[in-house]
Amino acid sequence: MTTPVTPAFPSKLPNVGTTIFSVMSALANQHHAVNWGQGFPDFGCDPKLLDAVTAAMQAGHNQYPPMPGMPQLREAVAAKIAALHGTHYDPHTEITITAGATQAILTAILATVHTGDEVIVLDPCYDSYAPNIELAGGVIVRVPLTPGSFRPDFAKIAAAITPQTRLMIVNTPHNPSATIWTADEMRQLEALLAPTNVLLISDEVYEHMVFDGAQHESAARFPGLAARAFIVSSFGKTYHVTGWKVGTVAAPAALMSEFRKVHQFNVFTVNTPMQVGLAAYMQDPAPYLELPAFYQRKRDLFAEGLQQTRLKLLPTTGTYFQCVDISEVTDLNEADFCQWMVQELGVAAIPLSAFYGDGFAQKVVRFCFAKQDATLLAALERLRKL
Ligand SMILES: Cc1ncc(COP(=O)(O)O)c(C=O)c1O
C-alpha cells in the first residue's frame, strides 16, 4: 500500500508568512526578554468582572445565546454609545457581539466586499486588515498616513477613491502610531465620503485610551460617518481581558443585517457566560471612564524612564503604545534594531515597518506600556544602556 499523500492546493493567502510578531515573541521567550512588543496587559482584570462571569456560569448560562449576542449585553453597549456619543443604536437590529474585534472586522469585510472591490487602508495599519481583504477577493489600496506625524492626508485619500472603492478602514486611537483623530479630521472624512457609496469600518478598540483630556472622536458622533460605518470595539482592550476575545459592532440596520448573515454562518454566536458577566459588569461605567487616567499614569511613568535614554519619544495621545525614534541610538534599521535589542538587552519591541504593506522603514519602534509598574521599571533599567 502506498502512503497517502496530502493533496497540494493553492494557498488563499500566499503572501502571509511568519509575522514579525511571532518572530519577536519567539526571540523574547528564547532570551527571557521583557515582552514590550505584543499589545496585551501583564496584569489581571477587575476581580468583580471575574465574579460576574463565574456567577453567570454557575447560574447555568452555558448554552447557545441568541445569534447576535445576549440582549442585556447589546442593550448595555447601545446605552453606553448613547451616553458617550449621543447616538442611538437599536440593540435588536444594530448591535452584534463578536469573537473579538478581529472577527468583527473580518465579518464586516466578508459581508460587504465583492471580488475586485477596492478597499482603502491607511498605512501603517493593524495586520489583519490586508489578509482579510484578500480573503474576500478585494483589492487592497494602501494610502500612507503622513510619515512623522501620522496624520491622515485627505488629498491622498481623495485621490485613492475610485468607482470601485467599496470600503475604507480607519482606526482611532491608532495602533501602531498611538495618535488619535481630531473632530476636524473626522469631519473632513465625513465630507470626503459624503458624495460616495464608500462604506466604513471604524476600528475603535482603544476607544477608552485617550489622554490629556482629549475626547475619543467615534464615528458614531458624525452622522454622515455613522450612516455608513461598522463601529468596532473590544472588551479585551477595555477590561484587560484580551484572551476572552469578545468584541462589539454597531452599524445601521441595513448594514447589520448583511453583517449578521455572515456572522451566523461564521461563528454563529459568542460564548454565553462572558456575555452575561460583561453585561452585569457594564452597569457601572467607572471602569471604562477611569481607563484614560489609569493608562496616562503608565504612559508618563514609561516616558519619564525613556527620557533617560537617547531614544526620542513620539507623542502618545491614545492607545497603550509608545513609539520611539531610534536614529540617535543606532545605524541599524528598525527591524534589525529590535532583533539586537531583544538579544542584547532582553527587551522586545515591534518595528513600525511591520505595519506597512511595503515595509517602509523610518527608524521608529513601538513599545507597549500595558504592563505592571514593576515590569516597566525593570525593562527601563535594561534600556539605560541606550
Ligand atoms: C487596531 C486593532 N484592531 C483590532 C484588534 C483586535 O482586537 P481583539 O483582540 O478584540 O480581536 C487589535 C488588537 O491588538 C488592534 O490593535
Ligand as a Chemical Component Dictionary entry (heavy atoms), coordinates in Angstrom:
data_LIG
# 
_chem_comp.id                   LIG 
_chem_comp.type                 NON-POLYMER 
_chem_comp.pdbx_formal_charge   0 
_chem_comp.three_letter_code    LIG 
# 
loop_
_chem_comp_atom.comp_id 
_chem_comp_atom.atom_id 
_chem_comp_atom.alt_atom_id 
_chem_comp_atom.type_symbol 
_chem_comp_atom.charge 
_chem_comp_atom.model_Cartn_x 
_chem_comp_atom.model_Cartn_y 
_chem_comp_atom.model_Cartn_z 
_chem_comp_atom.pdbx_ordinal 
LIG C1 C1 C 0 -6.186  48.163 15.968 1  
LIG C2 C2 C 0 -6.645  46.828 16.449 2  
LIG N1 N1 N 0 -7.780  46.315 15.955 3  
LIG C3 C3 C 0 -8.230  45.124 16.355 4  
LIG C4 C4 C 0 -7.547  44.374 17.294 5  
LIG C5 C5 C 0 -8.083  43.029 17.688 6  
LIG O1 O1 O 0 -8.836  43.058 18.856 7  
LIG P1 P1 P 0 -9.429  41.718 19.503 8  
LIG O2 O2 O 0 -8.372  41.170 20.407 9  
LIG O3 O3 O 0 -10.658 42.147 20.233 10 
LIG O4 O4 O 0 -9.734  40.779 18.389 11 
LIG C6 C6 C 0 -6.357  44.868 17.831 12 
LIG C7 C7 C 0 -5.591  44.067 18.801 13 
LIG O5 O5 O 0 -4.431  44.278 19.040 14 
LIG C8 C8 C 0 -5.896  46.133 17.395 15 
LIG O6 O6 O 0 -4.757  46.658 17.882 16 
# 
loop_
_chem_comp_bond.comp_id 
_chem_comp_bond.atom_id_1 
_chem_comp_bond.atom_id_2 
_chem_comp_bond.value_order 
_chem_comp_bond.pdbx_ordinal 
LIG C1 C2 SING 1  
LIG C2 N1 SING 2  
LIG C2 C8 DOUB 3  
LIG N1 C3 DOUB 4  
LIG C3 C4 SING 5  
LIG C4 C5 SING 6  
LIG C4 C6 DOUB 7  
LIG C5 O1 SING 8  
LIG O1 P1 SING 9  
LIG P1 O2 DOUB 10 
LIG P1 O3 SING 11 
LIG P1 O4 SING 12 
LIG C6 C7 SING 13 
LIG C6 C8 SING 14 
LIG C7 O5 DOUB 15 
LIG C8 O6 SING 16 
# 
